[in-house]
Amino acid sequence: MSKIQMKTPLVEMDGDEMTRIIWQLIKDELIHPFVDLKSEYYDLGLERRDSTNDQITVDSANATKKYGVAVKCATITPNAQRMTEYKLKEMWRSPNGTIRAILDGTVFRAPIIVKGVESLVPGWTKPLTIARHAYGDMYRNVEAVVPTGAKAELVITDKDGKETRRLIHEFSDTDGVIQGIHNTDKSIKSFARSCFKFALDTKQGLTFATKDTISKTYDHRFKDIFEDIYNKEYRSKFEAAGIEYFYTLIDDAAARVVRNNGGYIWACKNYDGDVMSDLVASAFGSLGMMTSVLVSPDGAYEYEAAHGTVTRHYYNHLKGQETSTNSVATIFAWTGALNKRGELDSIHELSEFAKRLEKATISTIEDGVMTGDLFAISTLENKRKVNTQEFIKEIAKRL
């Protein structure tokens, strides 16, 4: 059988630890035998980021802008322990955060539903997609410890040097902490347009939620921008498509979500989306069963798994011990990127291959063959736990 040919490369961002091992297995067993893969490769492993002073991350994001489609492996965001472990020059920022800031994108995360892995919320019969604003707020914050007797102020200096001051708090009898966060109208507008466009592309309703009753300037800005763009650019399109845009408070959205059957997009600010996407993933079964795609306002797509690098399994792997690591989300990152590349380049065979690989992956689990995390929660009667490599080989058989 001749391999499927690609026209334009996709950007390939390699990662860290156990997911890096899985990354290579997926390519060797599930992609290379069928696709003449064209990719512009960037090693975002922590050692390479450190040796390039994180320039490799910036380069990979700019390449995504150039080629329009990227697929990313999970990466380490270093803390103090990792600084020592990897002998790093610096505690580098999250690669995801850097890429999101450069692409000015929105992260859309949705669960992968399979028979035998039941949702903890009985009514959730359809995937619930979380749209997370991927810029600003506490992820680009400035923080400080404030000593007793000091006061903290918010100071804005305009272009002519004029200052406006707002008292945050006087710490007259206790130490404390302060945090400064920001966002930009440009990024909020990009977030809104990405959400409205994704809703139309997927024919799903869109709910947006903030806490504008408490945050009467910051959160209210989000609400106003969404409403303005919807009314001017998307209302007629939504009505023609038969879908709805709905705004509500974040606590009301959380109360509503457990009483419906899913099948819509829930747009959240950065922190809310971070929390809610993990909650939704856990309720549907596992972070290993969650897709994630970053969509920029100018039409670039970066696909990744929603989970981390599975450190504990990696340490076991280094000791020569058997692991049973769920590779589904990483496989779906590849299928998402290949499908989008096929769509953009009008290569029907490539898009169809991606869909077949997804079907083979789901069929493997529904046939009762699964990794340890799914084995522990699956309701299937005849099920078999397999190791990391066996699971991918079982998918290859069905593919």
N, C-alpha and C positions, 0 to 999 in steps of 0.2 A: 504494500500500500504506500503510495506517495504521501509525503507529509504535506499538511496544510501550509501554504505560503503566506507570509505577512508582507505588507507593503511598508508600513511605518513602524519604527521601533516603539515599544513602550518603555517607560522608565522603571527599572528594577532596583528597589532599595532593600538590600540585605540587612539582617539584624543581629540579634544576640541570643546566646544561650540555647535553650531547647528548641525554640522556634526557628533558630538558624539551622539546626539539624533537620527539622521537619521541612524547612524551605527547600533544602537540597533533595530530600526524598521525593517531595512532590514534583519537582522538576524532572528528576531521573525516571520516576515510575509513571507519572500521569501526564506530563506535558511533552517532553522531548521525543518520546516514541511516535507522537502524532502531529506535532507542530514544529515547523522550522522556526524556532523562536528567535525573534529579533528584539533585543533589549539593550538599552544603554544602562550599564550596571554601575551602581554606587554602593559601596560597602559602608553602611551606617553602623557597623559594629562599634562598640565603645572605644576600642583601641584605635581604630581608624579615625574616629571623630576627634580623639585626643591628639593624635599625631598631626592632624590638619587644622587644629584649633577650631574645630567644628565647621570649617569651610565646606567640607564634603556635604553637610546637611543643606547648606545654602545652595550649593551647586545642584543638588538633586531636586530641590524645589524649583529652581529656575529652569531645569531641564523639563520638569512637569509642565511648566508654562509653555515651553517650546513644543513639546510633542502631544500634550493634551491628555495623556493617560499614564498613570503610574500605579505600581503595586508595591506595597511596603510590608516588610516583615516587622514583627514586634521588636522594640528596642528598649534598652535600659535608660532610665532617667536617673543619673547618679545622685546618691546621698552621701553622707559622711563615711558610711561603711564602704561604699563602692569606691570612694576616693582612695582609701587605703588599699582595698583589694586590687584595684587596677592601676595604682600608682599614677593617678591622674594629675595633670597640671592644674585643672580647674574643675569645679562642680558644674559641668555643662548643663545648659537648659534642656528641657524636654525636646527631642527632635520633632515630635508631633506638634508642639507649640510653635517651634520655629517655622515648620513647613506651613502650618495653618496661617500664621501671621503673613508670610510671603504670598501665599495664594489668596488670602483674605476670604477663606472658604467657610462653608457650613458643613458640619458632620452629620450625616444621616445614618442612624443605626437601627437595624430591624432584626428580629429573631428568625432563625431557621426552624421551621416547624416540621417535626417528624412524628409518625405514629409511634406510640409507646412512651413518648416523653410528654407527659401531660402538664399543662400550665397549672401553677399553684392558684391562679385566679380562674375559677371554673368557667366564667363567661368569656374569657379571651380565646375565641375560636379563630381569629384572624391576626396576622402580624400587626404589632403596634410599632410604628416608626418614630424614633426620637430624633428631632432635628436640633443639634446643639450649636449655638453660636460659638465659633472657634477663635474669638479674639477678645482680648481685654479682660476687664473685671479683675478678680483676684489673681488670675494667671499672669497678669502683667503689673502686679501691685508693687507698692513701696511700703515697707513696714518699719516701725521703730518702737523700741521700749522707751517709755516716758517716766522719768524719775519724779518722786514726790515733790510738789512745789512748782512744777513746771506747768505750762499750758500749751495746748496744741491748737494750731490755727490752720485753716485752709486759705492759702494765699494764691490769688490769680493775678499775674502781671500781664497787662495787655501789650500790644505792639508798640505803644507810645511810652511804656514804662509805668503806667498808672497801676497801682495795686488796689485790689479788692480783698478784704480779709473777712473770714467767717470763723468764729470761735467754734472749735470742735468740742473741747472739754478742758476744764481746769482741774488738774490732778493735785488738789490742795492737801489731801491727807493720805494718799496712797500712790504707789507706783501703778503703771498701767501700760497698755499698748495701743498703738494707732495703726491704721492701714489706709493707704490712699489708692483708690482704683480709678480707672478711666475707661471710656470708650469713645468712639468717633462716629459722627453722623455717616461718614462714608462707609464704615464697616457695618453699621446697623442697616443701612440701605442695601448693602450687598447681601447681608443675612436675610432680609425680608424678600428680596427678589429671588434668591436661591430657593427659599422655602416655597414661594408661590409657584415658581417654575417647576420644582420637583413635584409639587402637588398636582399640577396639570399633567406632567409627564406620566405620573403613576396613577392618575385618576382617583386620588384620595382627598378627602376633606382635610383641612388644616386648622388646628387649634393653636393659638399663641397665648402664653400666660406669663405675667410678671407680678409684681407686688406694688402697683402704682399708687394704691391708697396710702401706703407707708412711705415709699420712695417717690415723692411727688414731683421731683425733677428728673432724677436719673432713670428710674424705671418708666416714668411717664413719657420720657423721650422715646423709648423703644415703642411704646404703645402708639404714640402719635405718628411716628414714621411708618410703622406697619399699616396703620389705617389710611394714611395719605397715599401710600404707594398702591394699596389694594384698590381704593376708590378710583384713582387716576389710571392705573395700568392693568388691573387684573379682574375687577368686578365682573365685567361683561364676559370675560373668558371663563371665569368660574361658573357663572350662571349658564353659559352655553354648554359647559361640560357636566352640569348637574352636580357640582360639588360645592361645599360651603366653607367659608372662612369664619372662624369664631374666636373672639377674644374673651378671656376670663382671667381672674386672679389665680395665682399659682396654687394656692391651697384649694380653691374650688376645682381646678383642673385635676389635682391629685385625688380629690374625693370622687369626681366623675369617672376617672379612668378605671376604677375597680368595679364600676357598675355598668360597663358597656362591653361590647364584644371585640373591640380593637378595630383594625382596618382603617386607621387614619394616621395622620402625622401630627405629632405634638412638638411644637417648636418651643425651645427653652433657651434662656440665657446660659452663658458658659457654665457656671457652677451647677445650676439646676439640671442642665443636660448631662453633665458629668455624673451626677448622682442618679438621676432617673434612668439613664441608659443601663447602668449596672443593675438597678432594681428590676427593670423590665427583663433584662437578660436572665437574671437569677430566677424570676418568676416563670419564665418560659423554659427553664431547664439549666442553662449553663452559659457562662461567658464564652465558652468554646463553641457556642451555637448562635453567635451574634455577628451579623455582617456590619461593616462600617465603610462608608465612602465619604470622602471630602470633596465637595463640589464648589468650585470657584465661580464668581459671577460672570467671568468671561469664558466659562465652559471647559475648564480643566477638571479632571477626575483623578482622585488618588484613593485606591482601594487598600484596605488593611483589615486585619483581625482586630476585634474590640478588646482582646485580652493582652496580658503582658507576656514576658519571656519564659514563664513557667520555670522559675529558678530552682525550685526544689527537685523537679524531675531532672534538670540539667546536672545538678550535683550528683544525683544517683547515677545518671548516665556516665559521668566521669569516673565513677567508682566501678563501672562495668556492670551495674545492676540493671535489671529490666525495667523499662518504663511503659506506661500505658497512657500516652498523651493525646488528647483530642486535637486533631488537625483540621477539623471541619471548617472553622472560621478562616483559617489560612488558605485552605483550598478554595473557599468561596471568594477570598480576596483575589486570587488568580483568575477564577472564572469571571468575576465582575470586570476585571481589567481586560481580559481577552474578549469578552462579549462586547464591551464598549469600543475596543479597538476595531473589532469586526464591523460594528455599526458605523463608526466614523469613516472607515475605509471601504465600506460596502463589500466586505468579505463575508458572505453568508455562511460559508463553511466554518469559519472561525467562531462566529456567534453560536452556530448550532453545536459545535464541539463543546463550547463552554457550558451550554445547557445540558448536554449529555453527561458531562463530568459531574455537574450538580445532581442530576438524576441518579447517576451511579453511586454517588456518595450517600444520598438519602436512602436509596434502595439497600445499601449495605447495612445501615442501621436498622431499617425496617425488617430486614431479613434476620435480625437478632445478633448481628456481629458488630461489636462496639467497644470503645475504650472504657477505662475504669470509671470515669466520672458519669458517663451515661448508663453504664451497667448498674450503678448504685441507685439510679432513680427510674430506670425504665420499667414500665408495667408489662412488657412483653413476657409471655410465659417461657418461650424457648429462646434464651439469649446466651451469648457466649462472649466473655471478656477476652480481648486480644491485646497484644502489645502495640507499641507505636508503629513499628515497621509492618507488622501483620495487617493492621487496619488499612494502611495505604495500599498494600498488595491485594487485599480483598476488594478494594475499590477498583484497582487496575483490572482485576478479573471481570468485573461487571462492566467496566468501561469498554 
